[in-house]
Each structure stands twice: as structure tokens, then as C-alpha cells.
């Protein structure tokens, strides 16, 4: 496989292997996971959202979530880079849907992130927020060539800049918030990797006149999945769920055990308070929510620009539920996952996963 393995170059950065460890919010992919993924030759990704939730500087009663998250985000980037070593590449995943999106992007760049990956909305102003950091590579997450075109045309017109890569994420298999507007659209054949990756590759080549890489995400687990993505024209893959269930993963042991225990019937789609479909494990909390009967902990962050819970109290505080999952509260947490969670049957090591995928 190594002879045919594509070279993944994003801006100025080229990892040893064409692999991105996917960003998973609220400290599922924190500094330890990201640092070790980068140490062993992948691009390690910290998810910026809610990274401060365990820090002693965050005090919900003082309403200092935004300030604390900026400070802690810079701290964890430094921690990840220290683990990764001088050759390691660290990315930060920043969700467009966040209230403090601009602040998290700037904090990521100021903290030394090499790459910013951005989805859960169209990152139309991302170049503006990073204009003082020209070495930071910018990578939108899209689910179609249409979305890639909208972003590119806006960036070229307003900022005279193109994206440094695209992550094409398949809603039918990806974890967490999905790149679809409705639950029905999640399984749209046009959004499957087999359709979307070649479409974006053609768009990059024929319309952008560029050779920036297209990275396939969603449903990536083993070497066969990687080879299939490369055959579609992708120059890299992104994997999240399998990395969450590692020794180096930043989540609690109970979180990881939830992945190991999950069966196919336990993986469900929900309407997130963000207004997007999401994929999660059907624990007691999610089961109650699907039945229309769920109690929420109070909002402590105002983290989403569009939050149905904050506006109508119809759903739940997603930040509180994700924190509960991260620390291992099975009864009250929201355990986001990809469809491949059913393939998790043990706690692995980051190095072993990468070796299995790409060889020594």
C-alpha cells in the first residue's frame, strides 16, 4: 500500500501518512489524542468546542465560558504540540455554528495550530479571522461540490484566497453533527462518499484549476475503507470514532466502554438543539428524548448561535449533555458516535491503528 499511498499536503504541512484524526467535541479529541496522533504520523485534531469544561478557570456562575475556552484552547494546543514533537502537525476543528466561532478560530491561530478545519455551517469568514496568520492552512468540511463551490467563490471574491483542502464528510456514516439539513437527507445517495468525493475532486480540478487535496470522512475504519477512499480520488482520509476508543483518547473510560458495548440497534439519529441531525448512542437520555420526554440541565455556555433549547426549551442543553458523556455519566450524557461504533470491541492504541492502516 505504501507504494501507491497518496501524498497529503495541506498548505505547508505534509504528514507522514494521509490521515487526519477527526475532531470530536467537548474534549473527546483533546491534547492527548491529538498529540499522539500527530506523533505517530497523522494530523492530530483538537475540537475547540467546550474544551474548557474541566478547567479550574471556568466558573459557570461567573459566565466566563467564552474567555475560559480561549485560554484553555491555547493551553491544550501547546500540550498537544509538546506530545507531537517538532514534526507533528496539529489541527483544530472549529464549528461555524458556535456563538464564539470567531474567537475560537483566532485563539487557535494564536495558539499555534497548523491547520483549522471548519464545518457545521459554511465557514465563509474563516480567512478574515486568520488574516494575520498566513501559515495556518484552512480546510472547510463539505458534503457536496455545491458547498465547496459556494465557499470557494466567496473566498476568492472577498479574500483572494482558496481553501487549502476540503474534507468531504458522508452524513450516512459520520458521527456527531452531520452535513445534512434534515434526517431524511442524511441518506441521500448524492451525499455518499462514492458520489460526493469524485464530484468534489472534479470541481477542484476542472473549476478551481487546483490540486488541493480532497479528504474523505465518514465510515473510515480499516485499510479497505482507506483504499476505497483513495480509489475515489481522495488524497487523504479522516477517522474519528475509532480514535475515540483508544488508550490515548481524552474521554473517560465509561465513555469508551459505551462505544465497546454499542450494537447496531443502539445507533440512532436525533434532531440536535443546533437544528442539525446528529448520530448518537441510544442510552437512557437519548431514549427519553426520542420519546419527547427529556429534562435538561441548565445552559451554562450559550455556545450555539441557533439553539432550540435556549430559545424554546423544547430540547436540551447540548453542552451539558456532551459534558456528561465525556466524564462518563451514562444515564444523562449525549454519546455522539459514527456508524462504525458497532465495530469497536476493544481499547486500542493510536500507534497500532496507524500501523494497521498504513504498515510500518
N, C-alpha and C positions, 0 to 999 in steps of 0.2 A: 504493500500500500504506500510506503514512503516514497517510492519512485514516482508514483502518479499523484501524490498529495499536492494539492494546490498551495501556492504561497498566499498567505493572507497578509496584506499590507493595508493598514488603515491610517491615512495621513502619514506621519513619520514613524509609525510603530509597526513592527513585524514580530509577532510571537513565534516561538519555536514551532508550535502546532496551530493549524487553522481552527481554533476552538475558543469560544467565549463561554465562560461560566456565567450563566444568566443571573441577572439581578432579581432578588426576592426580598420584598419589603419588610420593614419593621424588624431588621436585624436577623433575618433568616440567612441572608448573604451579607455578613458583616466583615470586619477586617481579617478574621482568622481564615474564613473560607476563601475570600478574595485573595489574600496574601499568599496562601498555599497554592491556589490555582495558578497564580502568576509565577510562583517559584518553580513550579513543575512544567512551565512552558505554555500555558494557556493565557488568555486575557482574564484576569480576575475582576469581578464586578461587585461593587458595594451598591446596595439600594439606598438612596438618600432618605426616603420617607420614614419617619418615626425612628430614626437611628438613635435618638437621644433618650428613648423611653426608660432605660435603666440607669441613666447617668444621675449622679447626685446633684448636678447643677440644674436639672429640670424639676420645677416645682409647679404642678398643675394649679395650685391655689394662687400662684403669682402670675399665671397666664403668660409664662415666658417660653412657651413651646418653640416659637419661631427662632428666637435668639439662641436658645439652648441647642436646637437642632443644627444651626450653622456652626457653632463652636465644636460640638461633638463630631460633626461630619468631617471637619478638618483634622480632628484628632484621629479618627479611625482611618482616614486616608493615609496619614503618616504611619500608623501602626501597620497597615497592610503593606505599604511600600517597604517598611523595615523587614517584614517577613519575606517579601518577594525578592529582595535583593536588588542590586543596581540594574540588572537586566529585565526585571519584572515589569509588566505593563498592567496598570490599574485603571479601570474604568469606573464611572459612577452612573447608575441608572436614575434619571430624574423624570418623574411623571409630570406631563403637561397639566394634568387635572389638579395639581396641588395649588393651594392658595399662595404658598410661598415658593412657587416654582422658580421665579427669577432669583430669589435669594439662595436657593439650594444650588442652582447652576453656578452662580458666581462663587459661592463658598467652595464648590467642587473644584473650580478652576484655580481659585486662590490657594486651595489646599494641596495642589499638585497633581490632580487627576490628569492622566494622559488622554483619556477619551471620555466623552459624555454621550451616553445612549439615552434616547428620549422617545417615549411613546405615551399611550393613554391620552390621545389627542394629537393634533398636528403641531409640531414644535416650530411654528412659523417665526418666532422671535429669538430662537436659540442663538443665531450668530450675533445678535445685538448684545445679549447677556455675556458673551465670551469675547467681545471685540478686543479686549486688552490682553488676550491670551491666544495669540495666533498659532501656537504649537498644539493647542488642545484640539483633538480630532472630534468631529461632530457626526453622530450616527443616528438618524431617525429610525424608529420602528414603524413599519408599514405592513399592511395586509394585501396591498394591490399596487399595480403600476399607476393607477389613477392617483392614489395617495402620494406616491413617490413623485409624480409629475406636479401635483399641486405644491408640494414643499419646494421642489427644485425651482420651479418658475418663480415662486415668491422670493426665495433666497437670491436667485440670480438678479432679479429686478431691483430688490431693495438693498442687498448687501454685496452684490457681485461675488457671490460665493456659491459653490456647490457642496452638497454633503460629501463626507469622506467615505461613506459606505451606507448601505441600507441593511437593516435586519428585517427580513420578511417572516412574520410570525403567523402561524396557522391557528386560527381560533378553535378548530375542531379538536386539537390536542394540547394546546398550550395551557399553562397554569395561571392562576390569578385573574386579573382583569384581561379581557380578551378583545382583540381587534375587530369587533363587530358591534353594530348598533342595537341588535335585538338577539334574543336567544335563538330565534329561527335562523337568523343569518349566520350563526356560528358554524353551521354545517353546510353553508353554501359551497358547492363544488368549485366555484371560481376562486375561493379563498384557500383551497387546499394547496399544499406546497407544490404538488405536481403541476398545478396551473399557474400559481402566483409567482413562483421563483423564475421560471422561464420568461414570464411576461415582464418582470422587473429587470431581468438580465437583458432582454431585448430593448427595453426602454433605455437602460443605461448605455448600451452600445450604439443604438440607432438614433435616439433622440438627444441624449446628453453628449454623445460622441466621447464617451469616457470609458475608463477601465476600472472604475472604483468597484470594490467587491460587493457582492450580494451574499448575505449570510442567512442561512435557513434556520428557523427556530420553530419549535413545537413538535413534540413527538420524537425527539432525538434521544436515543438511549444507548445503542450499541454500534459496533463497527458497520453492520449492514445499513443502519439508518444514515450513518455518516456517508458511506459510499453512494447511497441513493441520492442524498442531497447534492453531492459533487456531480453526479451524473445529470442532474437537472440544471447545472451551470453555476451552482453556489461555489464560492471560494472559501467558505467557512461555515461552521455550524455553531449554534448556541444551545447549551443544555443547562436547564435549571433544576428540575425535580430530582434527578439522580444525585446531583451535588449536595442537595439539601440534606440528604440522608448519609452524611459522611462523618467520620470522627472529627474532622476539622470544621464541620458546619457549626454556625454560631447559635443555632436554635437549641432548645432544651432537649434532653434525652426523651422526654414524653412526646414532644413534637415528632421526633424521628420515629418513635415507636408507632405513632399514629400512621405514618407512611407505611411502615412494615406491615401493619395489621390491615391496611385498606384492601378491600375487594372491589371488583368491578361495579357491583351494585351500590357501593358506598360513594362513588364519584358522581357528583351532581352539578348542575348549573343553577346559579341563583341570579336574581337581579340585585346587583350591588347598590348600596346607597349612592355611589358615584353615578348611577344611571347607566352602567355598563354591565353586560353579562360577565359572570365570573365562575371559575371552576373550583370546587372545594370538596372536602370530605364531609359526608353526611354524619356528623356527630349529633349529640342531643340538641345543641344550639341551632344548627342548620335545620334539623328535622322540625323543630318548633317554628322556625322562620318560614319554612316551606308550607307549613300548615296555617300560616297567618297569625301565629301567636308567639311573639317573642318579646322579652323585656331587654332593654338596653341599659348598659352603664352610661353615666353622663358623658357628654362630649368634653374632651379635655384639650383639643387641639385646633378645632376649626380648620382641619387640614385640607379639605376639598373645596374647590371653587363652586361646585354644584353638588350639594349634599342633601339628599331627600330627608335624612334624619333631622338635620339641623333646621330644615325649612318646615317639615310637616310632622316630624316624629313618627312617620309611618314605618320606618325600618329600624335601623340600629346604628350606633356609633361604630364605624368600621375600624377606626384606630384602636378603640378599646378592645374590640373582638380579636383583632390581629395580635395585639399585645398579649392577650390571654392565651392565644395559641402558641406564641413564641416561648412563653415561660412554662407552657405545659398544662394549662387548665383545660382539660378535655371537655368538660361539661359546658363551658361558656365561651370557648375560643372559636375563631374562624380559621380553619386549616386550609388555606389555599393550596392547590396542587395541580400538576399536569395530569393528563390521562394515563401517562406511564407510571403513575404512583403504584399501580397494581403490580408492577414488575419489581418493586423494591421488596427484597426479602432479607436484607442484612444491612448492617452498618459497614460501609466501605471506607477506603482511604482515597484521597484525591489523587495521589500519585498512581495508585493501582488502576483507577478509572482511566486516566490519561494513557497509561501504558497499554491497557487493553484496547483502547480506541486506535492508537497510532503506532504501537510497537515501541521497542526500546529506542 
